Amino acid sequence: MDTESAVALNTTMSAQDQAKLKMEVDTFNKSIAVNGRTAQQSLGKDDFLKLLITQLSNQDPTSPMDNTAFIAQMAEFSSLEQMTNMNSNFEKMNSMLSSSQAVNTIGKTVDIDLGDTNLTGRVDAITYGDNPQVKVGNMYYDMKQIRAVYGN
């Protein structure tokens, strides 16, 4: 076979194919973690501690950090840790209150919002957890869907 009769391969991509490929690559790059870590919008207590340790390990030995600056950073770290613990406790308390509220509906008649219609029925059982549900008939519904509770 001579070179003149060989089929020429088109190795260039159309502008549309290039744009589609660029969009797929950008989407993939945004979805993967950077350096094995997912990007976050805020710093947590672990990040703050890493910064403090890095700062201490890289400080100039002939001019160490001012005591008041060091104490202020430690106080900030302590405050951050306490706020994180408090937030965790509030989340637990919210879960307990939601479950308690669900328990109080057992045996009562409720109106449940199903979007375009309402369902009225008696609560036979509930589920616990962060998102408790009530059982009316043979179906479970989120507590958020309850519009009214009637005492029996």
N, C-alpha and C positions, 0 to 999 in steps of 0.2 A: 504494500500500500504506500503510495507516495504522499508527500506532505501536502500537496495541493488539494487532494481529495479528502483530506481529514476534516472532520467536523470541528468547527471552531466553538469553543466553550465561552459562554458569556459569564464572566466572573463578577460583573458589577450588579449591585442591587438597585432596584428602583427607589425613588425618594419615599414612596409609600411604604415599601418593605423596610427601609432604613428607619423610618419614624416608628413603625410598629415594633421593630427589634429594640430600638432605644427605649421605648416605653416599657417593654417587658423586662429589660435589664434594670431600668430604674426602679421598677416595682419590686424586683427580686432583691436589689441592693438595699432598699428600704426595709425589707422584711427580715433580713438577717441581722444577727447581733454584731456589733462593732467590738472587735477584740474579745470576743466570747462573752460580751455583756450587752444586755438590752439597754438602749438609751432610756433614761428617765427624766422627767421634768423637774424633779426636786432632789435635793441631797438628803440622805438618811443619816442615822447616827453612825453607821459603819463607814460611810463616806467621810463624815466629819472626823472620825477617829483616824482614818488613814491619812487625811490631810495633816492632822496634828502630829502624827508620828513621823511623816515625811519632813515636816517643818523642823521638828526637833532633831532628826537624824542628819539634816543638811545644814544646820545652823553653823555659823562661824564660831569656833571654840574661843577665839580671842575676843569675841563680842557676843556673848550669849544673849538669849531673849530676856527682855525686861521682865522682872517678877510680876509686876502688875498686869502686863499683857498676857503672860502665861496663866495667871489666876483667872483673868477675864475669859480666856478661851476655855479653861476647864469649867467655869461656871456656865458658859454657853452650852458646852457639851452636856453637862448635868441637866440643864433645863430642857434641852432637846430630848434627852433620854426619858425624863419625867413626862413630858408631853406625849411622847410615843406610847409610854405605858398607860397614861391616862386615856388616850384615844383607844387603845386596845380594850381597856376596861369599859369604856362607853359602848363599844361595839358589842361586848358580851352582855352588858346590861340591856341594850336595845333588843338583842336576840331573846333574852329572858322575858322582857316585857311583851314582845310580840307573841311568844309562845303562851304566856299567861293570858293575854287577851284572847287567843284562840281557844284556850281551855274554857274560858267563860262563855263561849258560844255553844258548847255541847248541850244538846237537848233543846236549844232555842230555835225559833223560826227566823230565817234570814232572807233578805232580798239580795240576790247576786246579779250584778251587772254583766251581761254577756255581750255588750256592745250595742246591737240593734234591738235587743229584747232583755227582759228581766226574768229571773227564775226565783220562785219562792219555795222554800223547803226547810225541813228540819235538819240541823247539824247532827250527824250520827257519830262522827269521829274527827280527829285532827291529826296533823303531823307536826312534829317539833322542828326546830332548826332556825337558820337565818331567815328562811322564807316559809313560815308555817302555812299550811293549807287546811281547809275544812272539807269534810266529806258530806255532800248533800245528795241523797239518792245513791247512785253508784259511782259518782264522779267527784274528784277532788278539785277545789277551786282555791285560788290565792286569796289571802285575807284582804288584799287590796281591792278585790272585786266586790266585797260586801258593801252594800249601800245602806242597809238598815238591819237592826237586830230587834226582835220582838220577844218580850218575856212571856213564858208559857205558864 
